[in-house]
Amino acid sequence: MIELKNVTKWYGPFRVLNGCSTHVAKGEVVVVCGPSGSGKSTLVKTVNGLEPIDAGEIAVAGVSVDNKHTDLPKLRAKVGIVFQHFELFPHMTVEQNLVLPQVKVLRRDADEATAKAVGLLERVGLRMHVDKYPGQLSGGQQQRVAIARALSMDPLAMLFDEPTSALDPEMINEVLDVMVELAQDGMTMMCVTHEMGFAKKVADRVVFMDRGAIVEDAPSDAFFAEPESQRAREFLAKILH
Amino acid sequence: MLTIDWRTLYDAKDVLLAGMSITFQITAVAILCGLALGTVLAVLSLSPYRLLRNGAQAYVALFRSIPLVMLLLWFFLIVPQFLKALFDLPSSIDVRLISALVAYSLLEAAFFCEIIRAGIGSLPRGQMYAAQALGMTPMQAMRYVILPQAFRAMVPVALTQCIVIFLDTSLVYVIALGDFFRRMTAIGERDGTLIPMLLFAGATYWAVSTTLIATTRLIQTRWAR
């Protein structure tokens, strides 16, 4: 579903991504972790072309992301992404946040889009908040709306960029629960997260990054049982208590 | 000497109201055209294409660095000839008004461009990312996500600018266009009562501006739920 080959990216003289290669198969859940500044967020954002790359190849469902002739908006509509800071549209109600992209991008009619939106909000437990504005919701609720919004586009795969990092601790689980359910429903997912409990529970593979490079790419059981690299061992020792 | 001759003012009320109408016409056209063209310029100045970006920025830099009086005189000297040459205009049309409308609109576009750009700049970068990640084209993202928020953010500054425009319209004095201010001074010069007339004109501008400011405050507090 998602293929990355030797992805390299520079910010000026600084190499943020250094020959990263990995893949996410259909229905697979891959967790990307690593210390801050290791390039994990940048890596997931390259998958839908939000971060252009300088070298290497990325393909989603067989369509090249880095090709100039690719219709990027069309490709992005098929890949959902959930951001650290939710990025709901604050001037629209929760319902409008879910309806507008369906109507304007997928050309669905308003009734169909609204029905879809209400169904998804029900699924993330926020049906009663359809008419509220994002600013009236808690962080956890906003992030669940953001997940529902991404799902409203019927994505082939979902990307998560530290979806729980900006949340108060008591709200992390409500978001993780939605993600776990999504994973169990067979969604293809690539998640940058520090939530190792989530990774242990649903991840098929763990990709460990350090200084822009993929240091380890292993089935999650193997990764947590005995990481191969010294760097990953140190990271896990720090993050798991 | 400083007493205002209310009788004269009352007799001249039609002339003065016609003058105020011109003042408001210029203000309204400058705001509407300035806002429309300013929005286009703001979007162009954020375009990924260097030519468009530089063009918009050059426009803004040019219009912001010319004194308004000079701009009005230039347009008064250039635009009428240009318009006459282009469309065979009947002589009854006041070309002074048209040249003033064009000058103010083009100038205010530069100011509104900067205000809108600041409004766009005040939004988190993630909003553009989020819109594009949902498959919106850059134009759709601008239209549905970025600009509506930018307009809200810029409302206080934009309203201030509207009042500045209203006050600045009095500069059409230099092209002898009969706006409210020009007509007040004409009456003052005719009757030898220039100073009281200027004071009265000033009080009128003050009253209108204060009313506009109070109204906008009211609207803003209503909006801020």
Chai-1 contact restraints between the chains, C-beta under 6 A:
chainA,res_idxA,chainB,res_idxB,connection_type,confidence,min_distance_angstrom,max_distance_angstrom,comment,restraint_id
A,L50,B,Y129,contact,1.0,0.0,6.0,A-B,restraint_1
A,P73,B,G135,contact,1.0,0.0,6.0,A-B,restraint_2
A,P73,B,T137,contact,1.0,0.0,6.0,A-B,restraint_3
A,R76,B,A133,contact,1.0,0.0,6.0,A-B,restraint_4
A,R76,B,G135,contact,1.0,0.0,6.0,A-B,restraint_5
A,A77,B,G135,contact,1.0,0.0,6.0,A-B,restraint_6
A,I81,B,A133,contact,1.0,0.0,6.0,A-B,restraint_7
A,F83,B,G126,contact,1.0,0.0,6.0,A-B,restraint_8
A,H85,B,G126,contact,1.0,0.0,6.0,A-B,restraint_9
A,E87,B,G126,contact,1.0,0.0,6.0,A-B,restraint_10
A,E87,B,A130,contact,1.0,0.0,6.0,A-B,restraint_11
A,F89,B,V145,contact,1.0,0.0,6.0,A-B,restraint_12
A,H91,B,P148,contact,1.0,0.0,6.0,A-B,restraint_13
A,H91,B,Q149,contact,1.0,0.0,6.0,A-B,restraint_14
A,P101,B,L134,contact,1.0,0.0,6.0,A-B,restraint_15
A,K104,B,Q140,contact,1.0,0.0,6.0,A-B,restraint_16
A,V105,B,G135,contact,1.0,0.0,6.0,A-B,restraint_17
A,V105,B,M136,contact,1.0,0.0,6.0,A-B,restraint_18
